[in-house]
């Protein structure tokens, strides 16, 4: 009697109460992977956009939210004064108790371009967005700002450990010469020369640092797609807003930086929703900052980012009712629902043994699809690693190092998802402040 094939021996797929769930999970997985594949290919292939530059015509005010930043605040101010000497520098001290305000007062006493705005309890230490909203409200009420043409003034949010180069201000001024540009975002990067640890702690710190920078290297390329559609995302450090837009938002009772834990991305949504003609430019000028050197603070930072993204879900119907470019609607939608899709697919992964045991039917796909899902992310990771090594002029042995260590980094950052879900479900809104280290 001829033997039956393995396909014939396998019991047929069964319909069950779980079938609709797995079909939904499969469909979401297919859609998200297809979007990821197209977006990553386009981001890697698009050339760097030509960024306009200007040496004058736009006034700049740096806003530096600061909570216990005595380790880094002085070199940050020194950097801004050296690279953009005609800019105002406003430090928003959020009730620091480590002497940050004293250091800023000392610098302000010697330099009229530096000033301190200090928040006190019970309003202090709530979140960065609230500090920024309060600060711009204070500034716009002063005679100095009342006398300015706010259409030609820009607020720039810089973290207390931020650094900019000589190319940053000319690109800001060039971008805001376009009257439709209401916001712009610098290319956030992580400095690689801040580790003074040895042994395995130093090795782990360097692993985390280089992968954080690689991650933002990829984000910078993703922004090229958004830039072509007219609305880049706002990612925090190096975030620029036209002062007249900020004043309009405040005037109609809308916070420029919404009260969510990811206020920078939510502020991009607000810019897009305020007027379909508004543009958010992306800048190629880099804004450097410290990275996380240990897994615990890195996970806490990502928990805040993930939970903050979850809090932007109510923007989704407003986004689709708006006149924003269709490409931005799709892109921002995937950004907003990413934590929820990841949650659903994680649930599907956890239920895989049950699915296999009961041979539950899902969405049928050809064999090549499974091979593509397995191999294409590795190809993309290889491409990004090679492009990153070339950009930073690193030895080519960096590429296999990045490939081999990426699973470690990914496992650490994925720990943020269940913690963010728990906080979001329980309504926990405490704000985690990134830790700093001496340089």
N, C-alpha and C positions, 0 to 999 in steps of 0.2 A: 504494500500500500504506500503510495507516494507521501512523503512528509509534507505537511503544510508549512507555508512561509510564516515568518514571525508576525507579519501583518495579519495573516489569517488567524493566528493563535490569539491575538490581542482581542479582548472583548470589545464590542462596539461601544462608541460613546453613548452615554445615557443622558436623557433630559432629567433634570431634577430641579428642586427649588433653588439650587445654587447656580444653575445655568445662567439666568439673567445677570446675576452679580458678576460672574466671570466674563460674560460677554461684554458688559460695561467696562470692566477692568481691562480686558484685551483691547477694546476699541480706543480707550483713552491712551493706553500704552502705544498703540500703533500711531495714533494722531500725534502724540508728543514726540515720538521718535522720528517721525517723518519731518516734523517741524524742526527738530534739533538738527537733523541731517542737512536740510536745506540751509538753515541759518548758519551753521558752522562752516559749510563749504563757501557760502557767499562772503562771510566775514573774513575768511582766510584769503580769498582771492581778490577782494576789493582793494584797489590802491588807496594809499593815504589821501584823504581829501585835502585840497589846497585851502589852507586857512588864511583868511585875509589878516593883515596886520596894519596897525596905525600907532603912531607915537604920541598922539594927542587927540583932544576932542572929547574924551570921556573921563570923568572923574571917578576915582576908585576909593572905596572905603572898605577896608578889611575888618571883618567881624570875627573875633576869636573867642568862642565859648571856653571858659576855663574853670575847672574844679580841681583844686589841689594839683597845680601844674608847675610848681616851683622848679622841678627838675628840667623843664624844657622851655618855659615861657620866654626867658631872656634870649636864647639863641634864635627862637622863632621870630621875635620882634626884630632882632638884629638883621636876620635874613630879609625880612620884608622891607626894612628901612634901606638896606643896601640895594635891593633889586628894583624896588618901586619907590624911590625917594619922595615923590610928590603925593603919595597916597596917605589917607588917614588910616590910623590903626586903632581900633576900638576893642579893648579886652573886656569881655562880659564875665566878670568874676561871679561865680555861683555859690557865694558864701564859703570860699575856701578857708581852711584853717591851718594851712601849711606855709603861709607867708606869701602866696602868689600875689595877693593884692598889694602887699608892701613892695614887692619887687617892681610891679607895674607902676605904682605911684612914684617910685624913685626914678624910673625911666621917663615917666610923663613930666616930672619936674624939670628934667633937662631937655625935653624934646616936645615941642608944641604939637607935633603930628601924632603923638601917642596919648591916648586918654583911657580912663578906667570908668566902667559902669559896673557897680556892684549890686547884686541882688541879696536880699536878706530874708531870713525865715519870717513867716511860714511859706513865702512864695518861692524860695530858692530850692535848688536840687530836685526839681521835678522831672525835667528832661531838656534836651538841647533845643528842641523846637520852641518850647515856651520861653527859654532864655533868649533865643533869636528874635521871636516876635516882640517880646518886651523891649529889647534893645532898639530895634528899628522904630518902634513907637516913640521911644524916648528921643531918638535922634531926629526924627522927622518933625518933632514938635519944637526943636531948637531954632532960634533965629538964623543960625548959619545955614541949616538945611532948607528953611523956608525961603531963603533968598536964592537958592540954587534952581537951575533948570533940571528937574528930576528926570527928564527924558534922557539927559546926558550924564547921569550918575549911576554907578553900579555898586551894589553891595556884594561882597565876596566872603563867603564863609570859609574860614581856614581853621583846621584843628590846631590845638596848642602845640603839637609836635610837627606842624606842617612846614614844608620848605618849597619855595618856588624858584625858578631860574629866570634869567634875563629875558627869555622868550615869552614868559607868561603874560605880563601886562600888555605888550603889543598885540598879542592874539585876542585878549579880552577887549581891548579898544577896537580892534578890527572887526570883531564879531558884532559888537553893539552899535557900530555905525549903520547896520541894517535895522531900520525902525521896527521891523517885525520880530526881531530877536528880543524876547523877554527874559531869557535865561541862557546860561551856558555852563558847560562842565569841563573842568580840566581832567587830564589823564592821571588818575590816582595810581600811585605806585608805592611799593614798600622798599625802604632802604635796606641794604644788605650788609652794612658795615657797623652794625650796632651790637654785635654779639661778643661778649668777653667771657663766655663760659667755656669750660674744657670738658673732656670726656664725653660720655654719652649724652649728658645734658646739652653740651654744646652742639653735638651732632644732631640732636632732636630739634634744637632751636634753629639751626641752619636749615634743616629740612622744612620746618614750618615756614620760615621766612621766604625761602625761594619759591615754595608752592603758593604762598599768598601773593607774591609778586607775579608769578606765572598766571594765576587766576585773573588778576587785574590787567595783565597784558592781553589776555583773551577778551575781557570786557571792553577794553579800549578798541579792539577790532570790531566787536559787536556794535559799538557805538557808531561805526562808519555807516552801517545799514540805516540806523535811526536818523543819522545826520542827513542822509539822502532823502528820507521821507519828511524831514523838517523838524522832527521832535526827538532829540536825544533824551536819554534818561538822566536824572540827576542822582549822583551817587555819594554826595557828602562833601568831602574835602576838596576845596577848589570849586565849590558851587557858586555861580554868579547869578544875580537877579537885578534887573533894571529897577531903579528906585521908584520910578513912576508907576510901574506895575505893583510893587510892594505897597505904595501909598493907595492905589486903587483898591487892592484887596482889603486893606485895613479899613478904608472908607466905607466899604459895603459890608463890613462885619465878617469878612472871611479871612482866616489866618493864612498868611503866606506859607508858613510851615505848619501843616495840620498836626493836631494833637494825637499822633500815633507814634509808635516806637521806631518806625522807619520814615521819619519826617521828610527826608530828602527825596525819596521816590514819590511819596504822596504830594510833595510840592511840585514835582514834574507833572503829575496828573492835574493839579490845580491850574498850572500854566496852560496845559492843553485844553482844559475845559473852559477857561475864562473866555477864550476867543479862538475859533477855528483857525484864524490867521496867525496866531502866535507861533513863534519858532523857538526851539531850544537848540543852540549850536553845540557842537562838540569841539574841543580844543585838543591839539596834539601836544601842547606844552604839558610837561609832567609836574605833578604835585606830590612830593615825597612825604612819607610819614613812617612812623615806626610800625612794626608788625608785632604780632603776638609770639612770644618765645616759648610758651608752655601750652599744652593741650587744654587745661582747665579754662584760662581766660579766653582762648580761642573759641571754645564751645559756648561760653557765656555770651561772647560777642555775636556768634551766629544764631544763638537762641533769640536774641533781641532782633536781629535782622529778619529771621523767619517769622517770629510772632508779629513783627511790624508789617510784614508783607500780608499776613493773614488779616490784619486789621484794615487793609485797603480793599477788601472784597466788596464793600458797599459802593465803591467807585465804578464797579463793572457796568451796571445798567446806564449810569450817567455817561460813561465812555462811549458806549455803543449808540446812545442817542445823540451824541455830539457830532459835529462836522469834521472831526479829526481825520487825517489821512487813514484809509483802510489798513495800510501796512502797520501803522502805529497802533490801531485798534487791536490787530491780531497779536502784535509783539507784546504790548502792555498787558493784554489779556493772559497770555501765557505766563508772564511774570507774576501777575496777581494770583493766578490759580496754581502756580507751581507747587507750593507746599501741600495743597489739597490733592493734586494729582500724585505727588510723591507718597502721600499718606495712603491713598487708595491702592497704589501699586505695591506698597509695602504690605498692606493687608493681603493683597493677592498673593504675594510671595510667601507669606506666613501660612496661607491656606493651601499652598501647592501640594503638600503631602496628602491632604484630604481630597483635593481635586484628582490627583493621580490614583489614589486608592479607589475612588468611586468612578473614575474615568468620566468625569463630568464634561459635557460639551461646552466649548467656548467659541471664539471666532477662529475659523479654519484659515490657515495661512500656508502658502507653499513652503517647501523646505528651504529655499534660498533665503527666505525672510529671516529665519532663525540664524543662519550663518551671517547674514548682514548685520543683525542686531548685535551679534557677538564680536564681529571683527571691525566694523566701521568705527566705533568709539576708540578702539586701540589705534586705528589709522589716524584719526583726528588728534589723539593725544601725542602721537609721534610727530605729526606735522607741527603742532603748536610748540612742542618741546624744541624742535629743530629751529623754528622761527625765533623762539625766545632766546635760545643760545646764540643765534646769529646776531640778534639785536643787542644783546648785552656783551657780545664778543667773548663768550665763554668757550672753553675747550669742548670739543665734540663729545668727550666722555660724559659731559653734563646730560646729554640726551638719554642714554640708558639709565643714568642715575634718576632722572625725573620720571622715566617710565616705571622703574622698579619701586620707587618710593611713593608714587601717586596713590596706590591702594591704601597705604598707611594714612596719608593725609585725608583721603576721602572717608575712610572709616571714622576718623576723629570728627570731621565736620558733620557727618550724618548723625552723630549722637545728638545734635541740636534739635532734630525733628521731633522726637517724642517729648522732649522737655518743653519745646515751644507749644506743642499741642496741649500739654498739661496746663501750662500757664494761661494759654488762651481760653481753655475750657473753664478754668477757675476764676478768670477775670483778674489775674495777677498782672499789675501794670508797673511794677518797680522798674527803675531804669538802671541798667548796668553801664558803668563808665569804664572805658578801656584803661588798662594799666599802662604806665610809662616805665621806661628804664633809662638809666644814665647812659650818655654817649661820650 
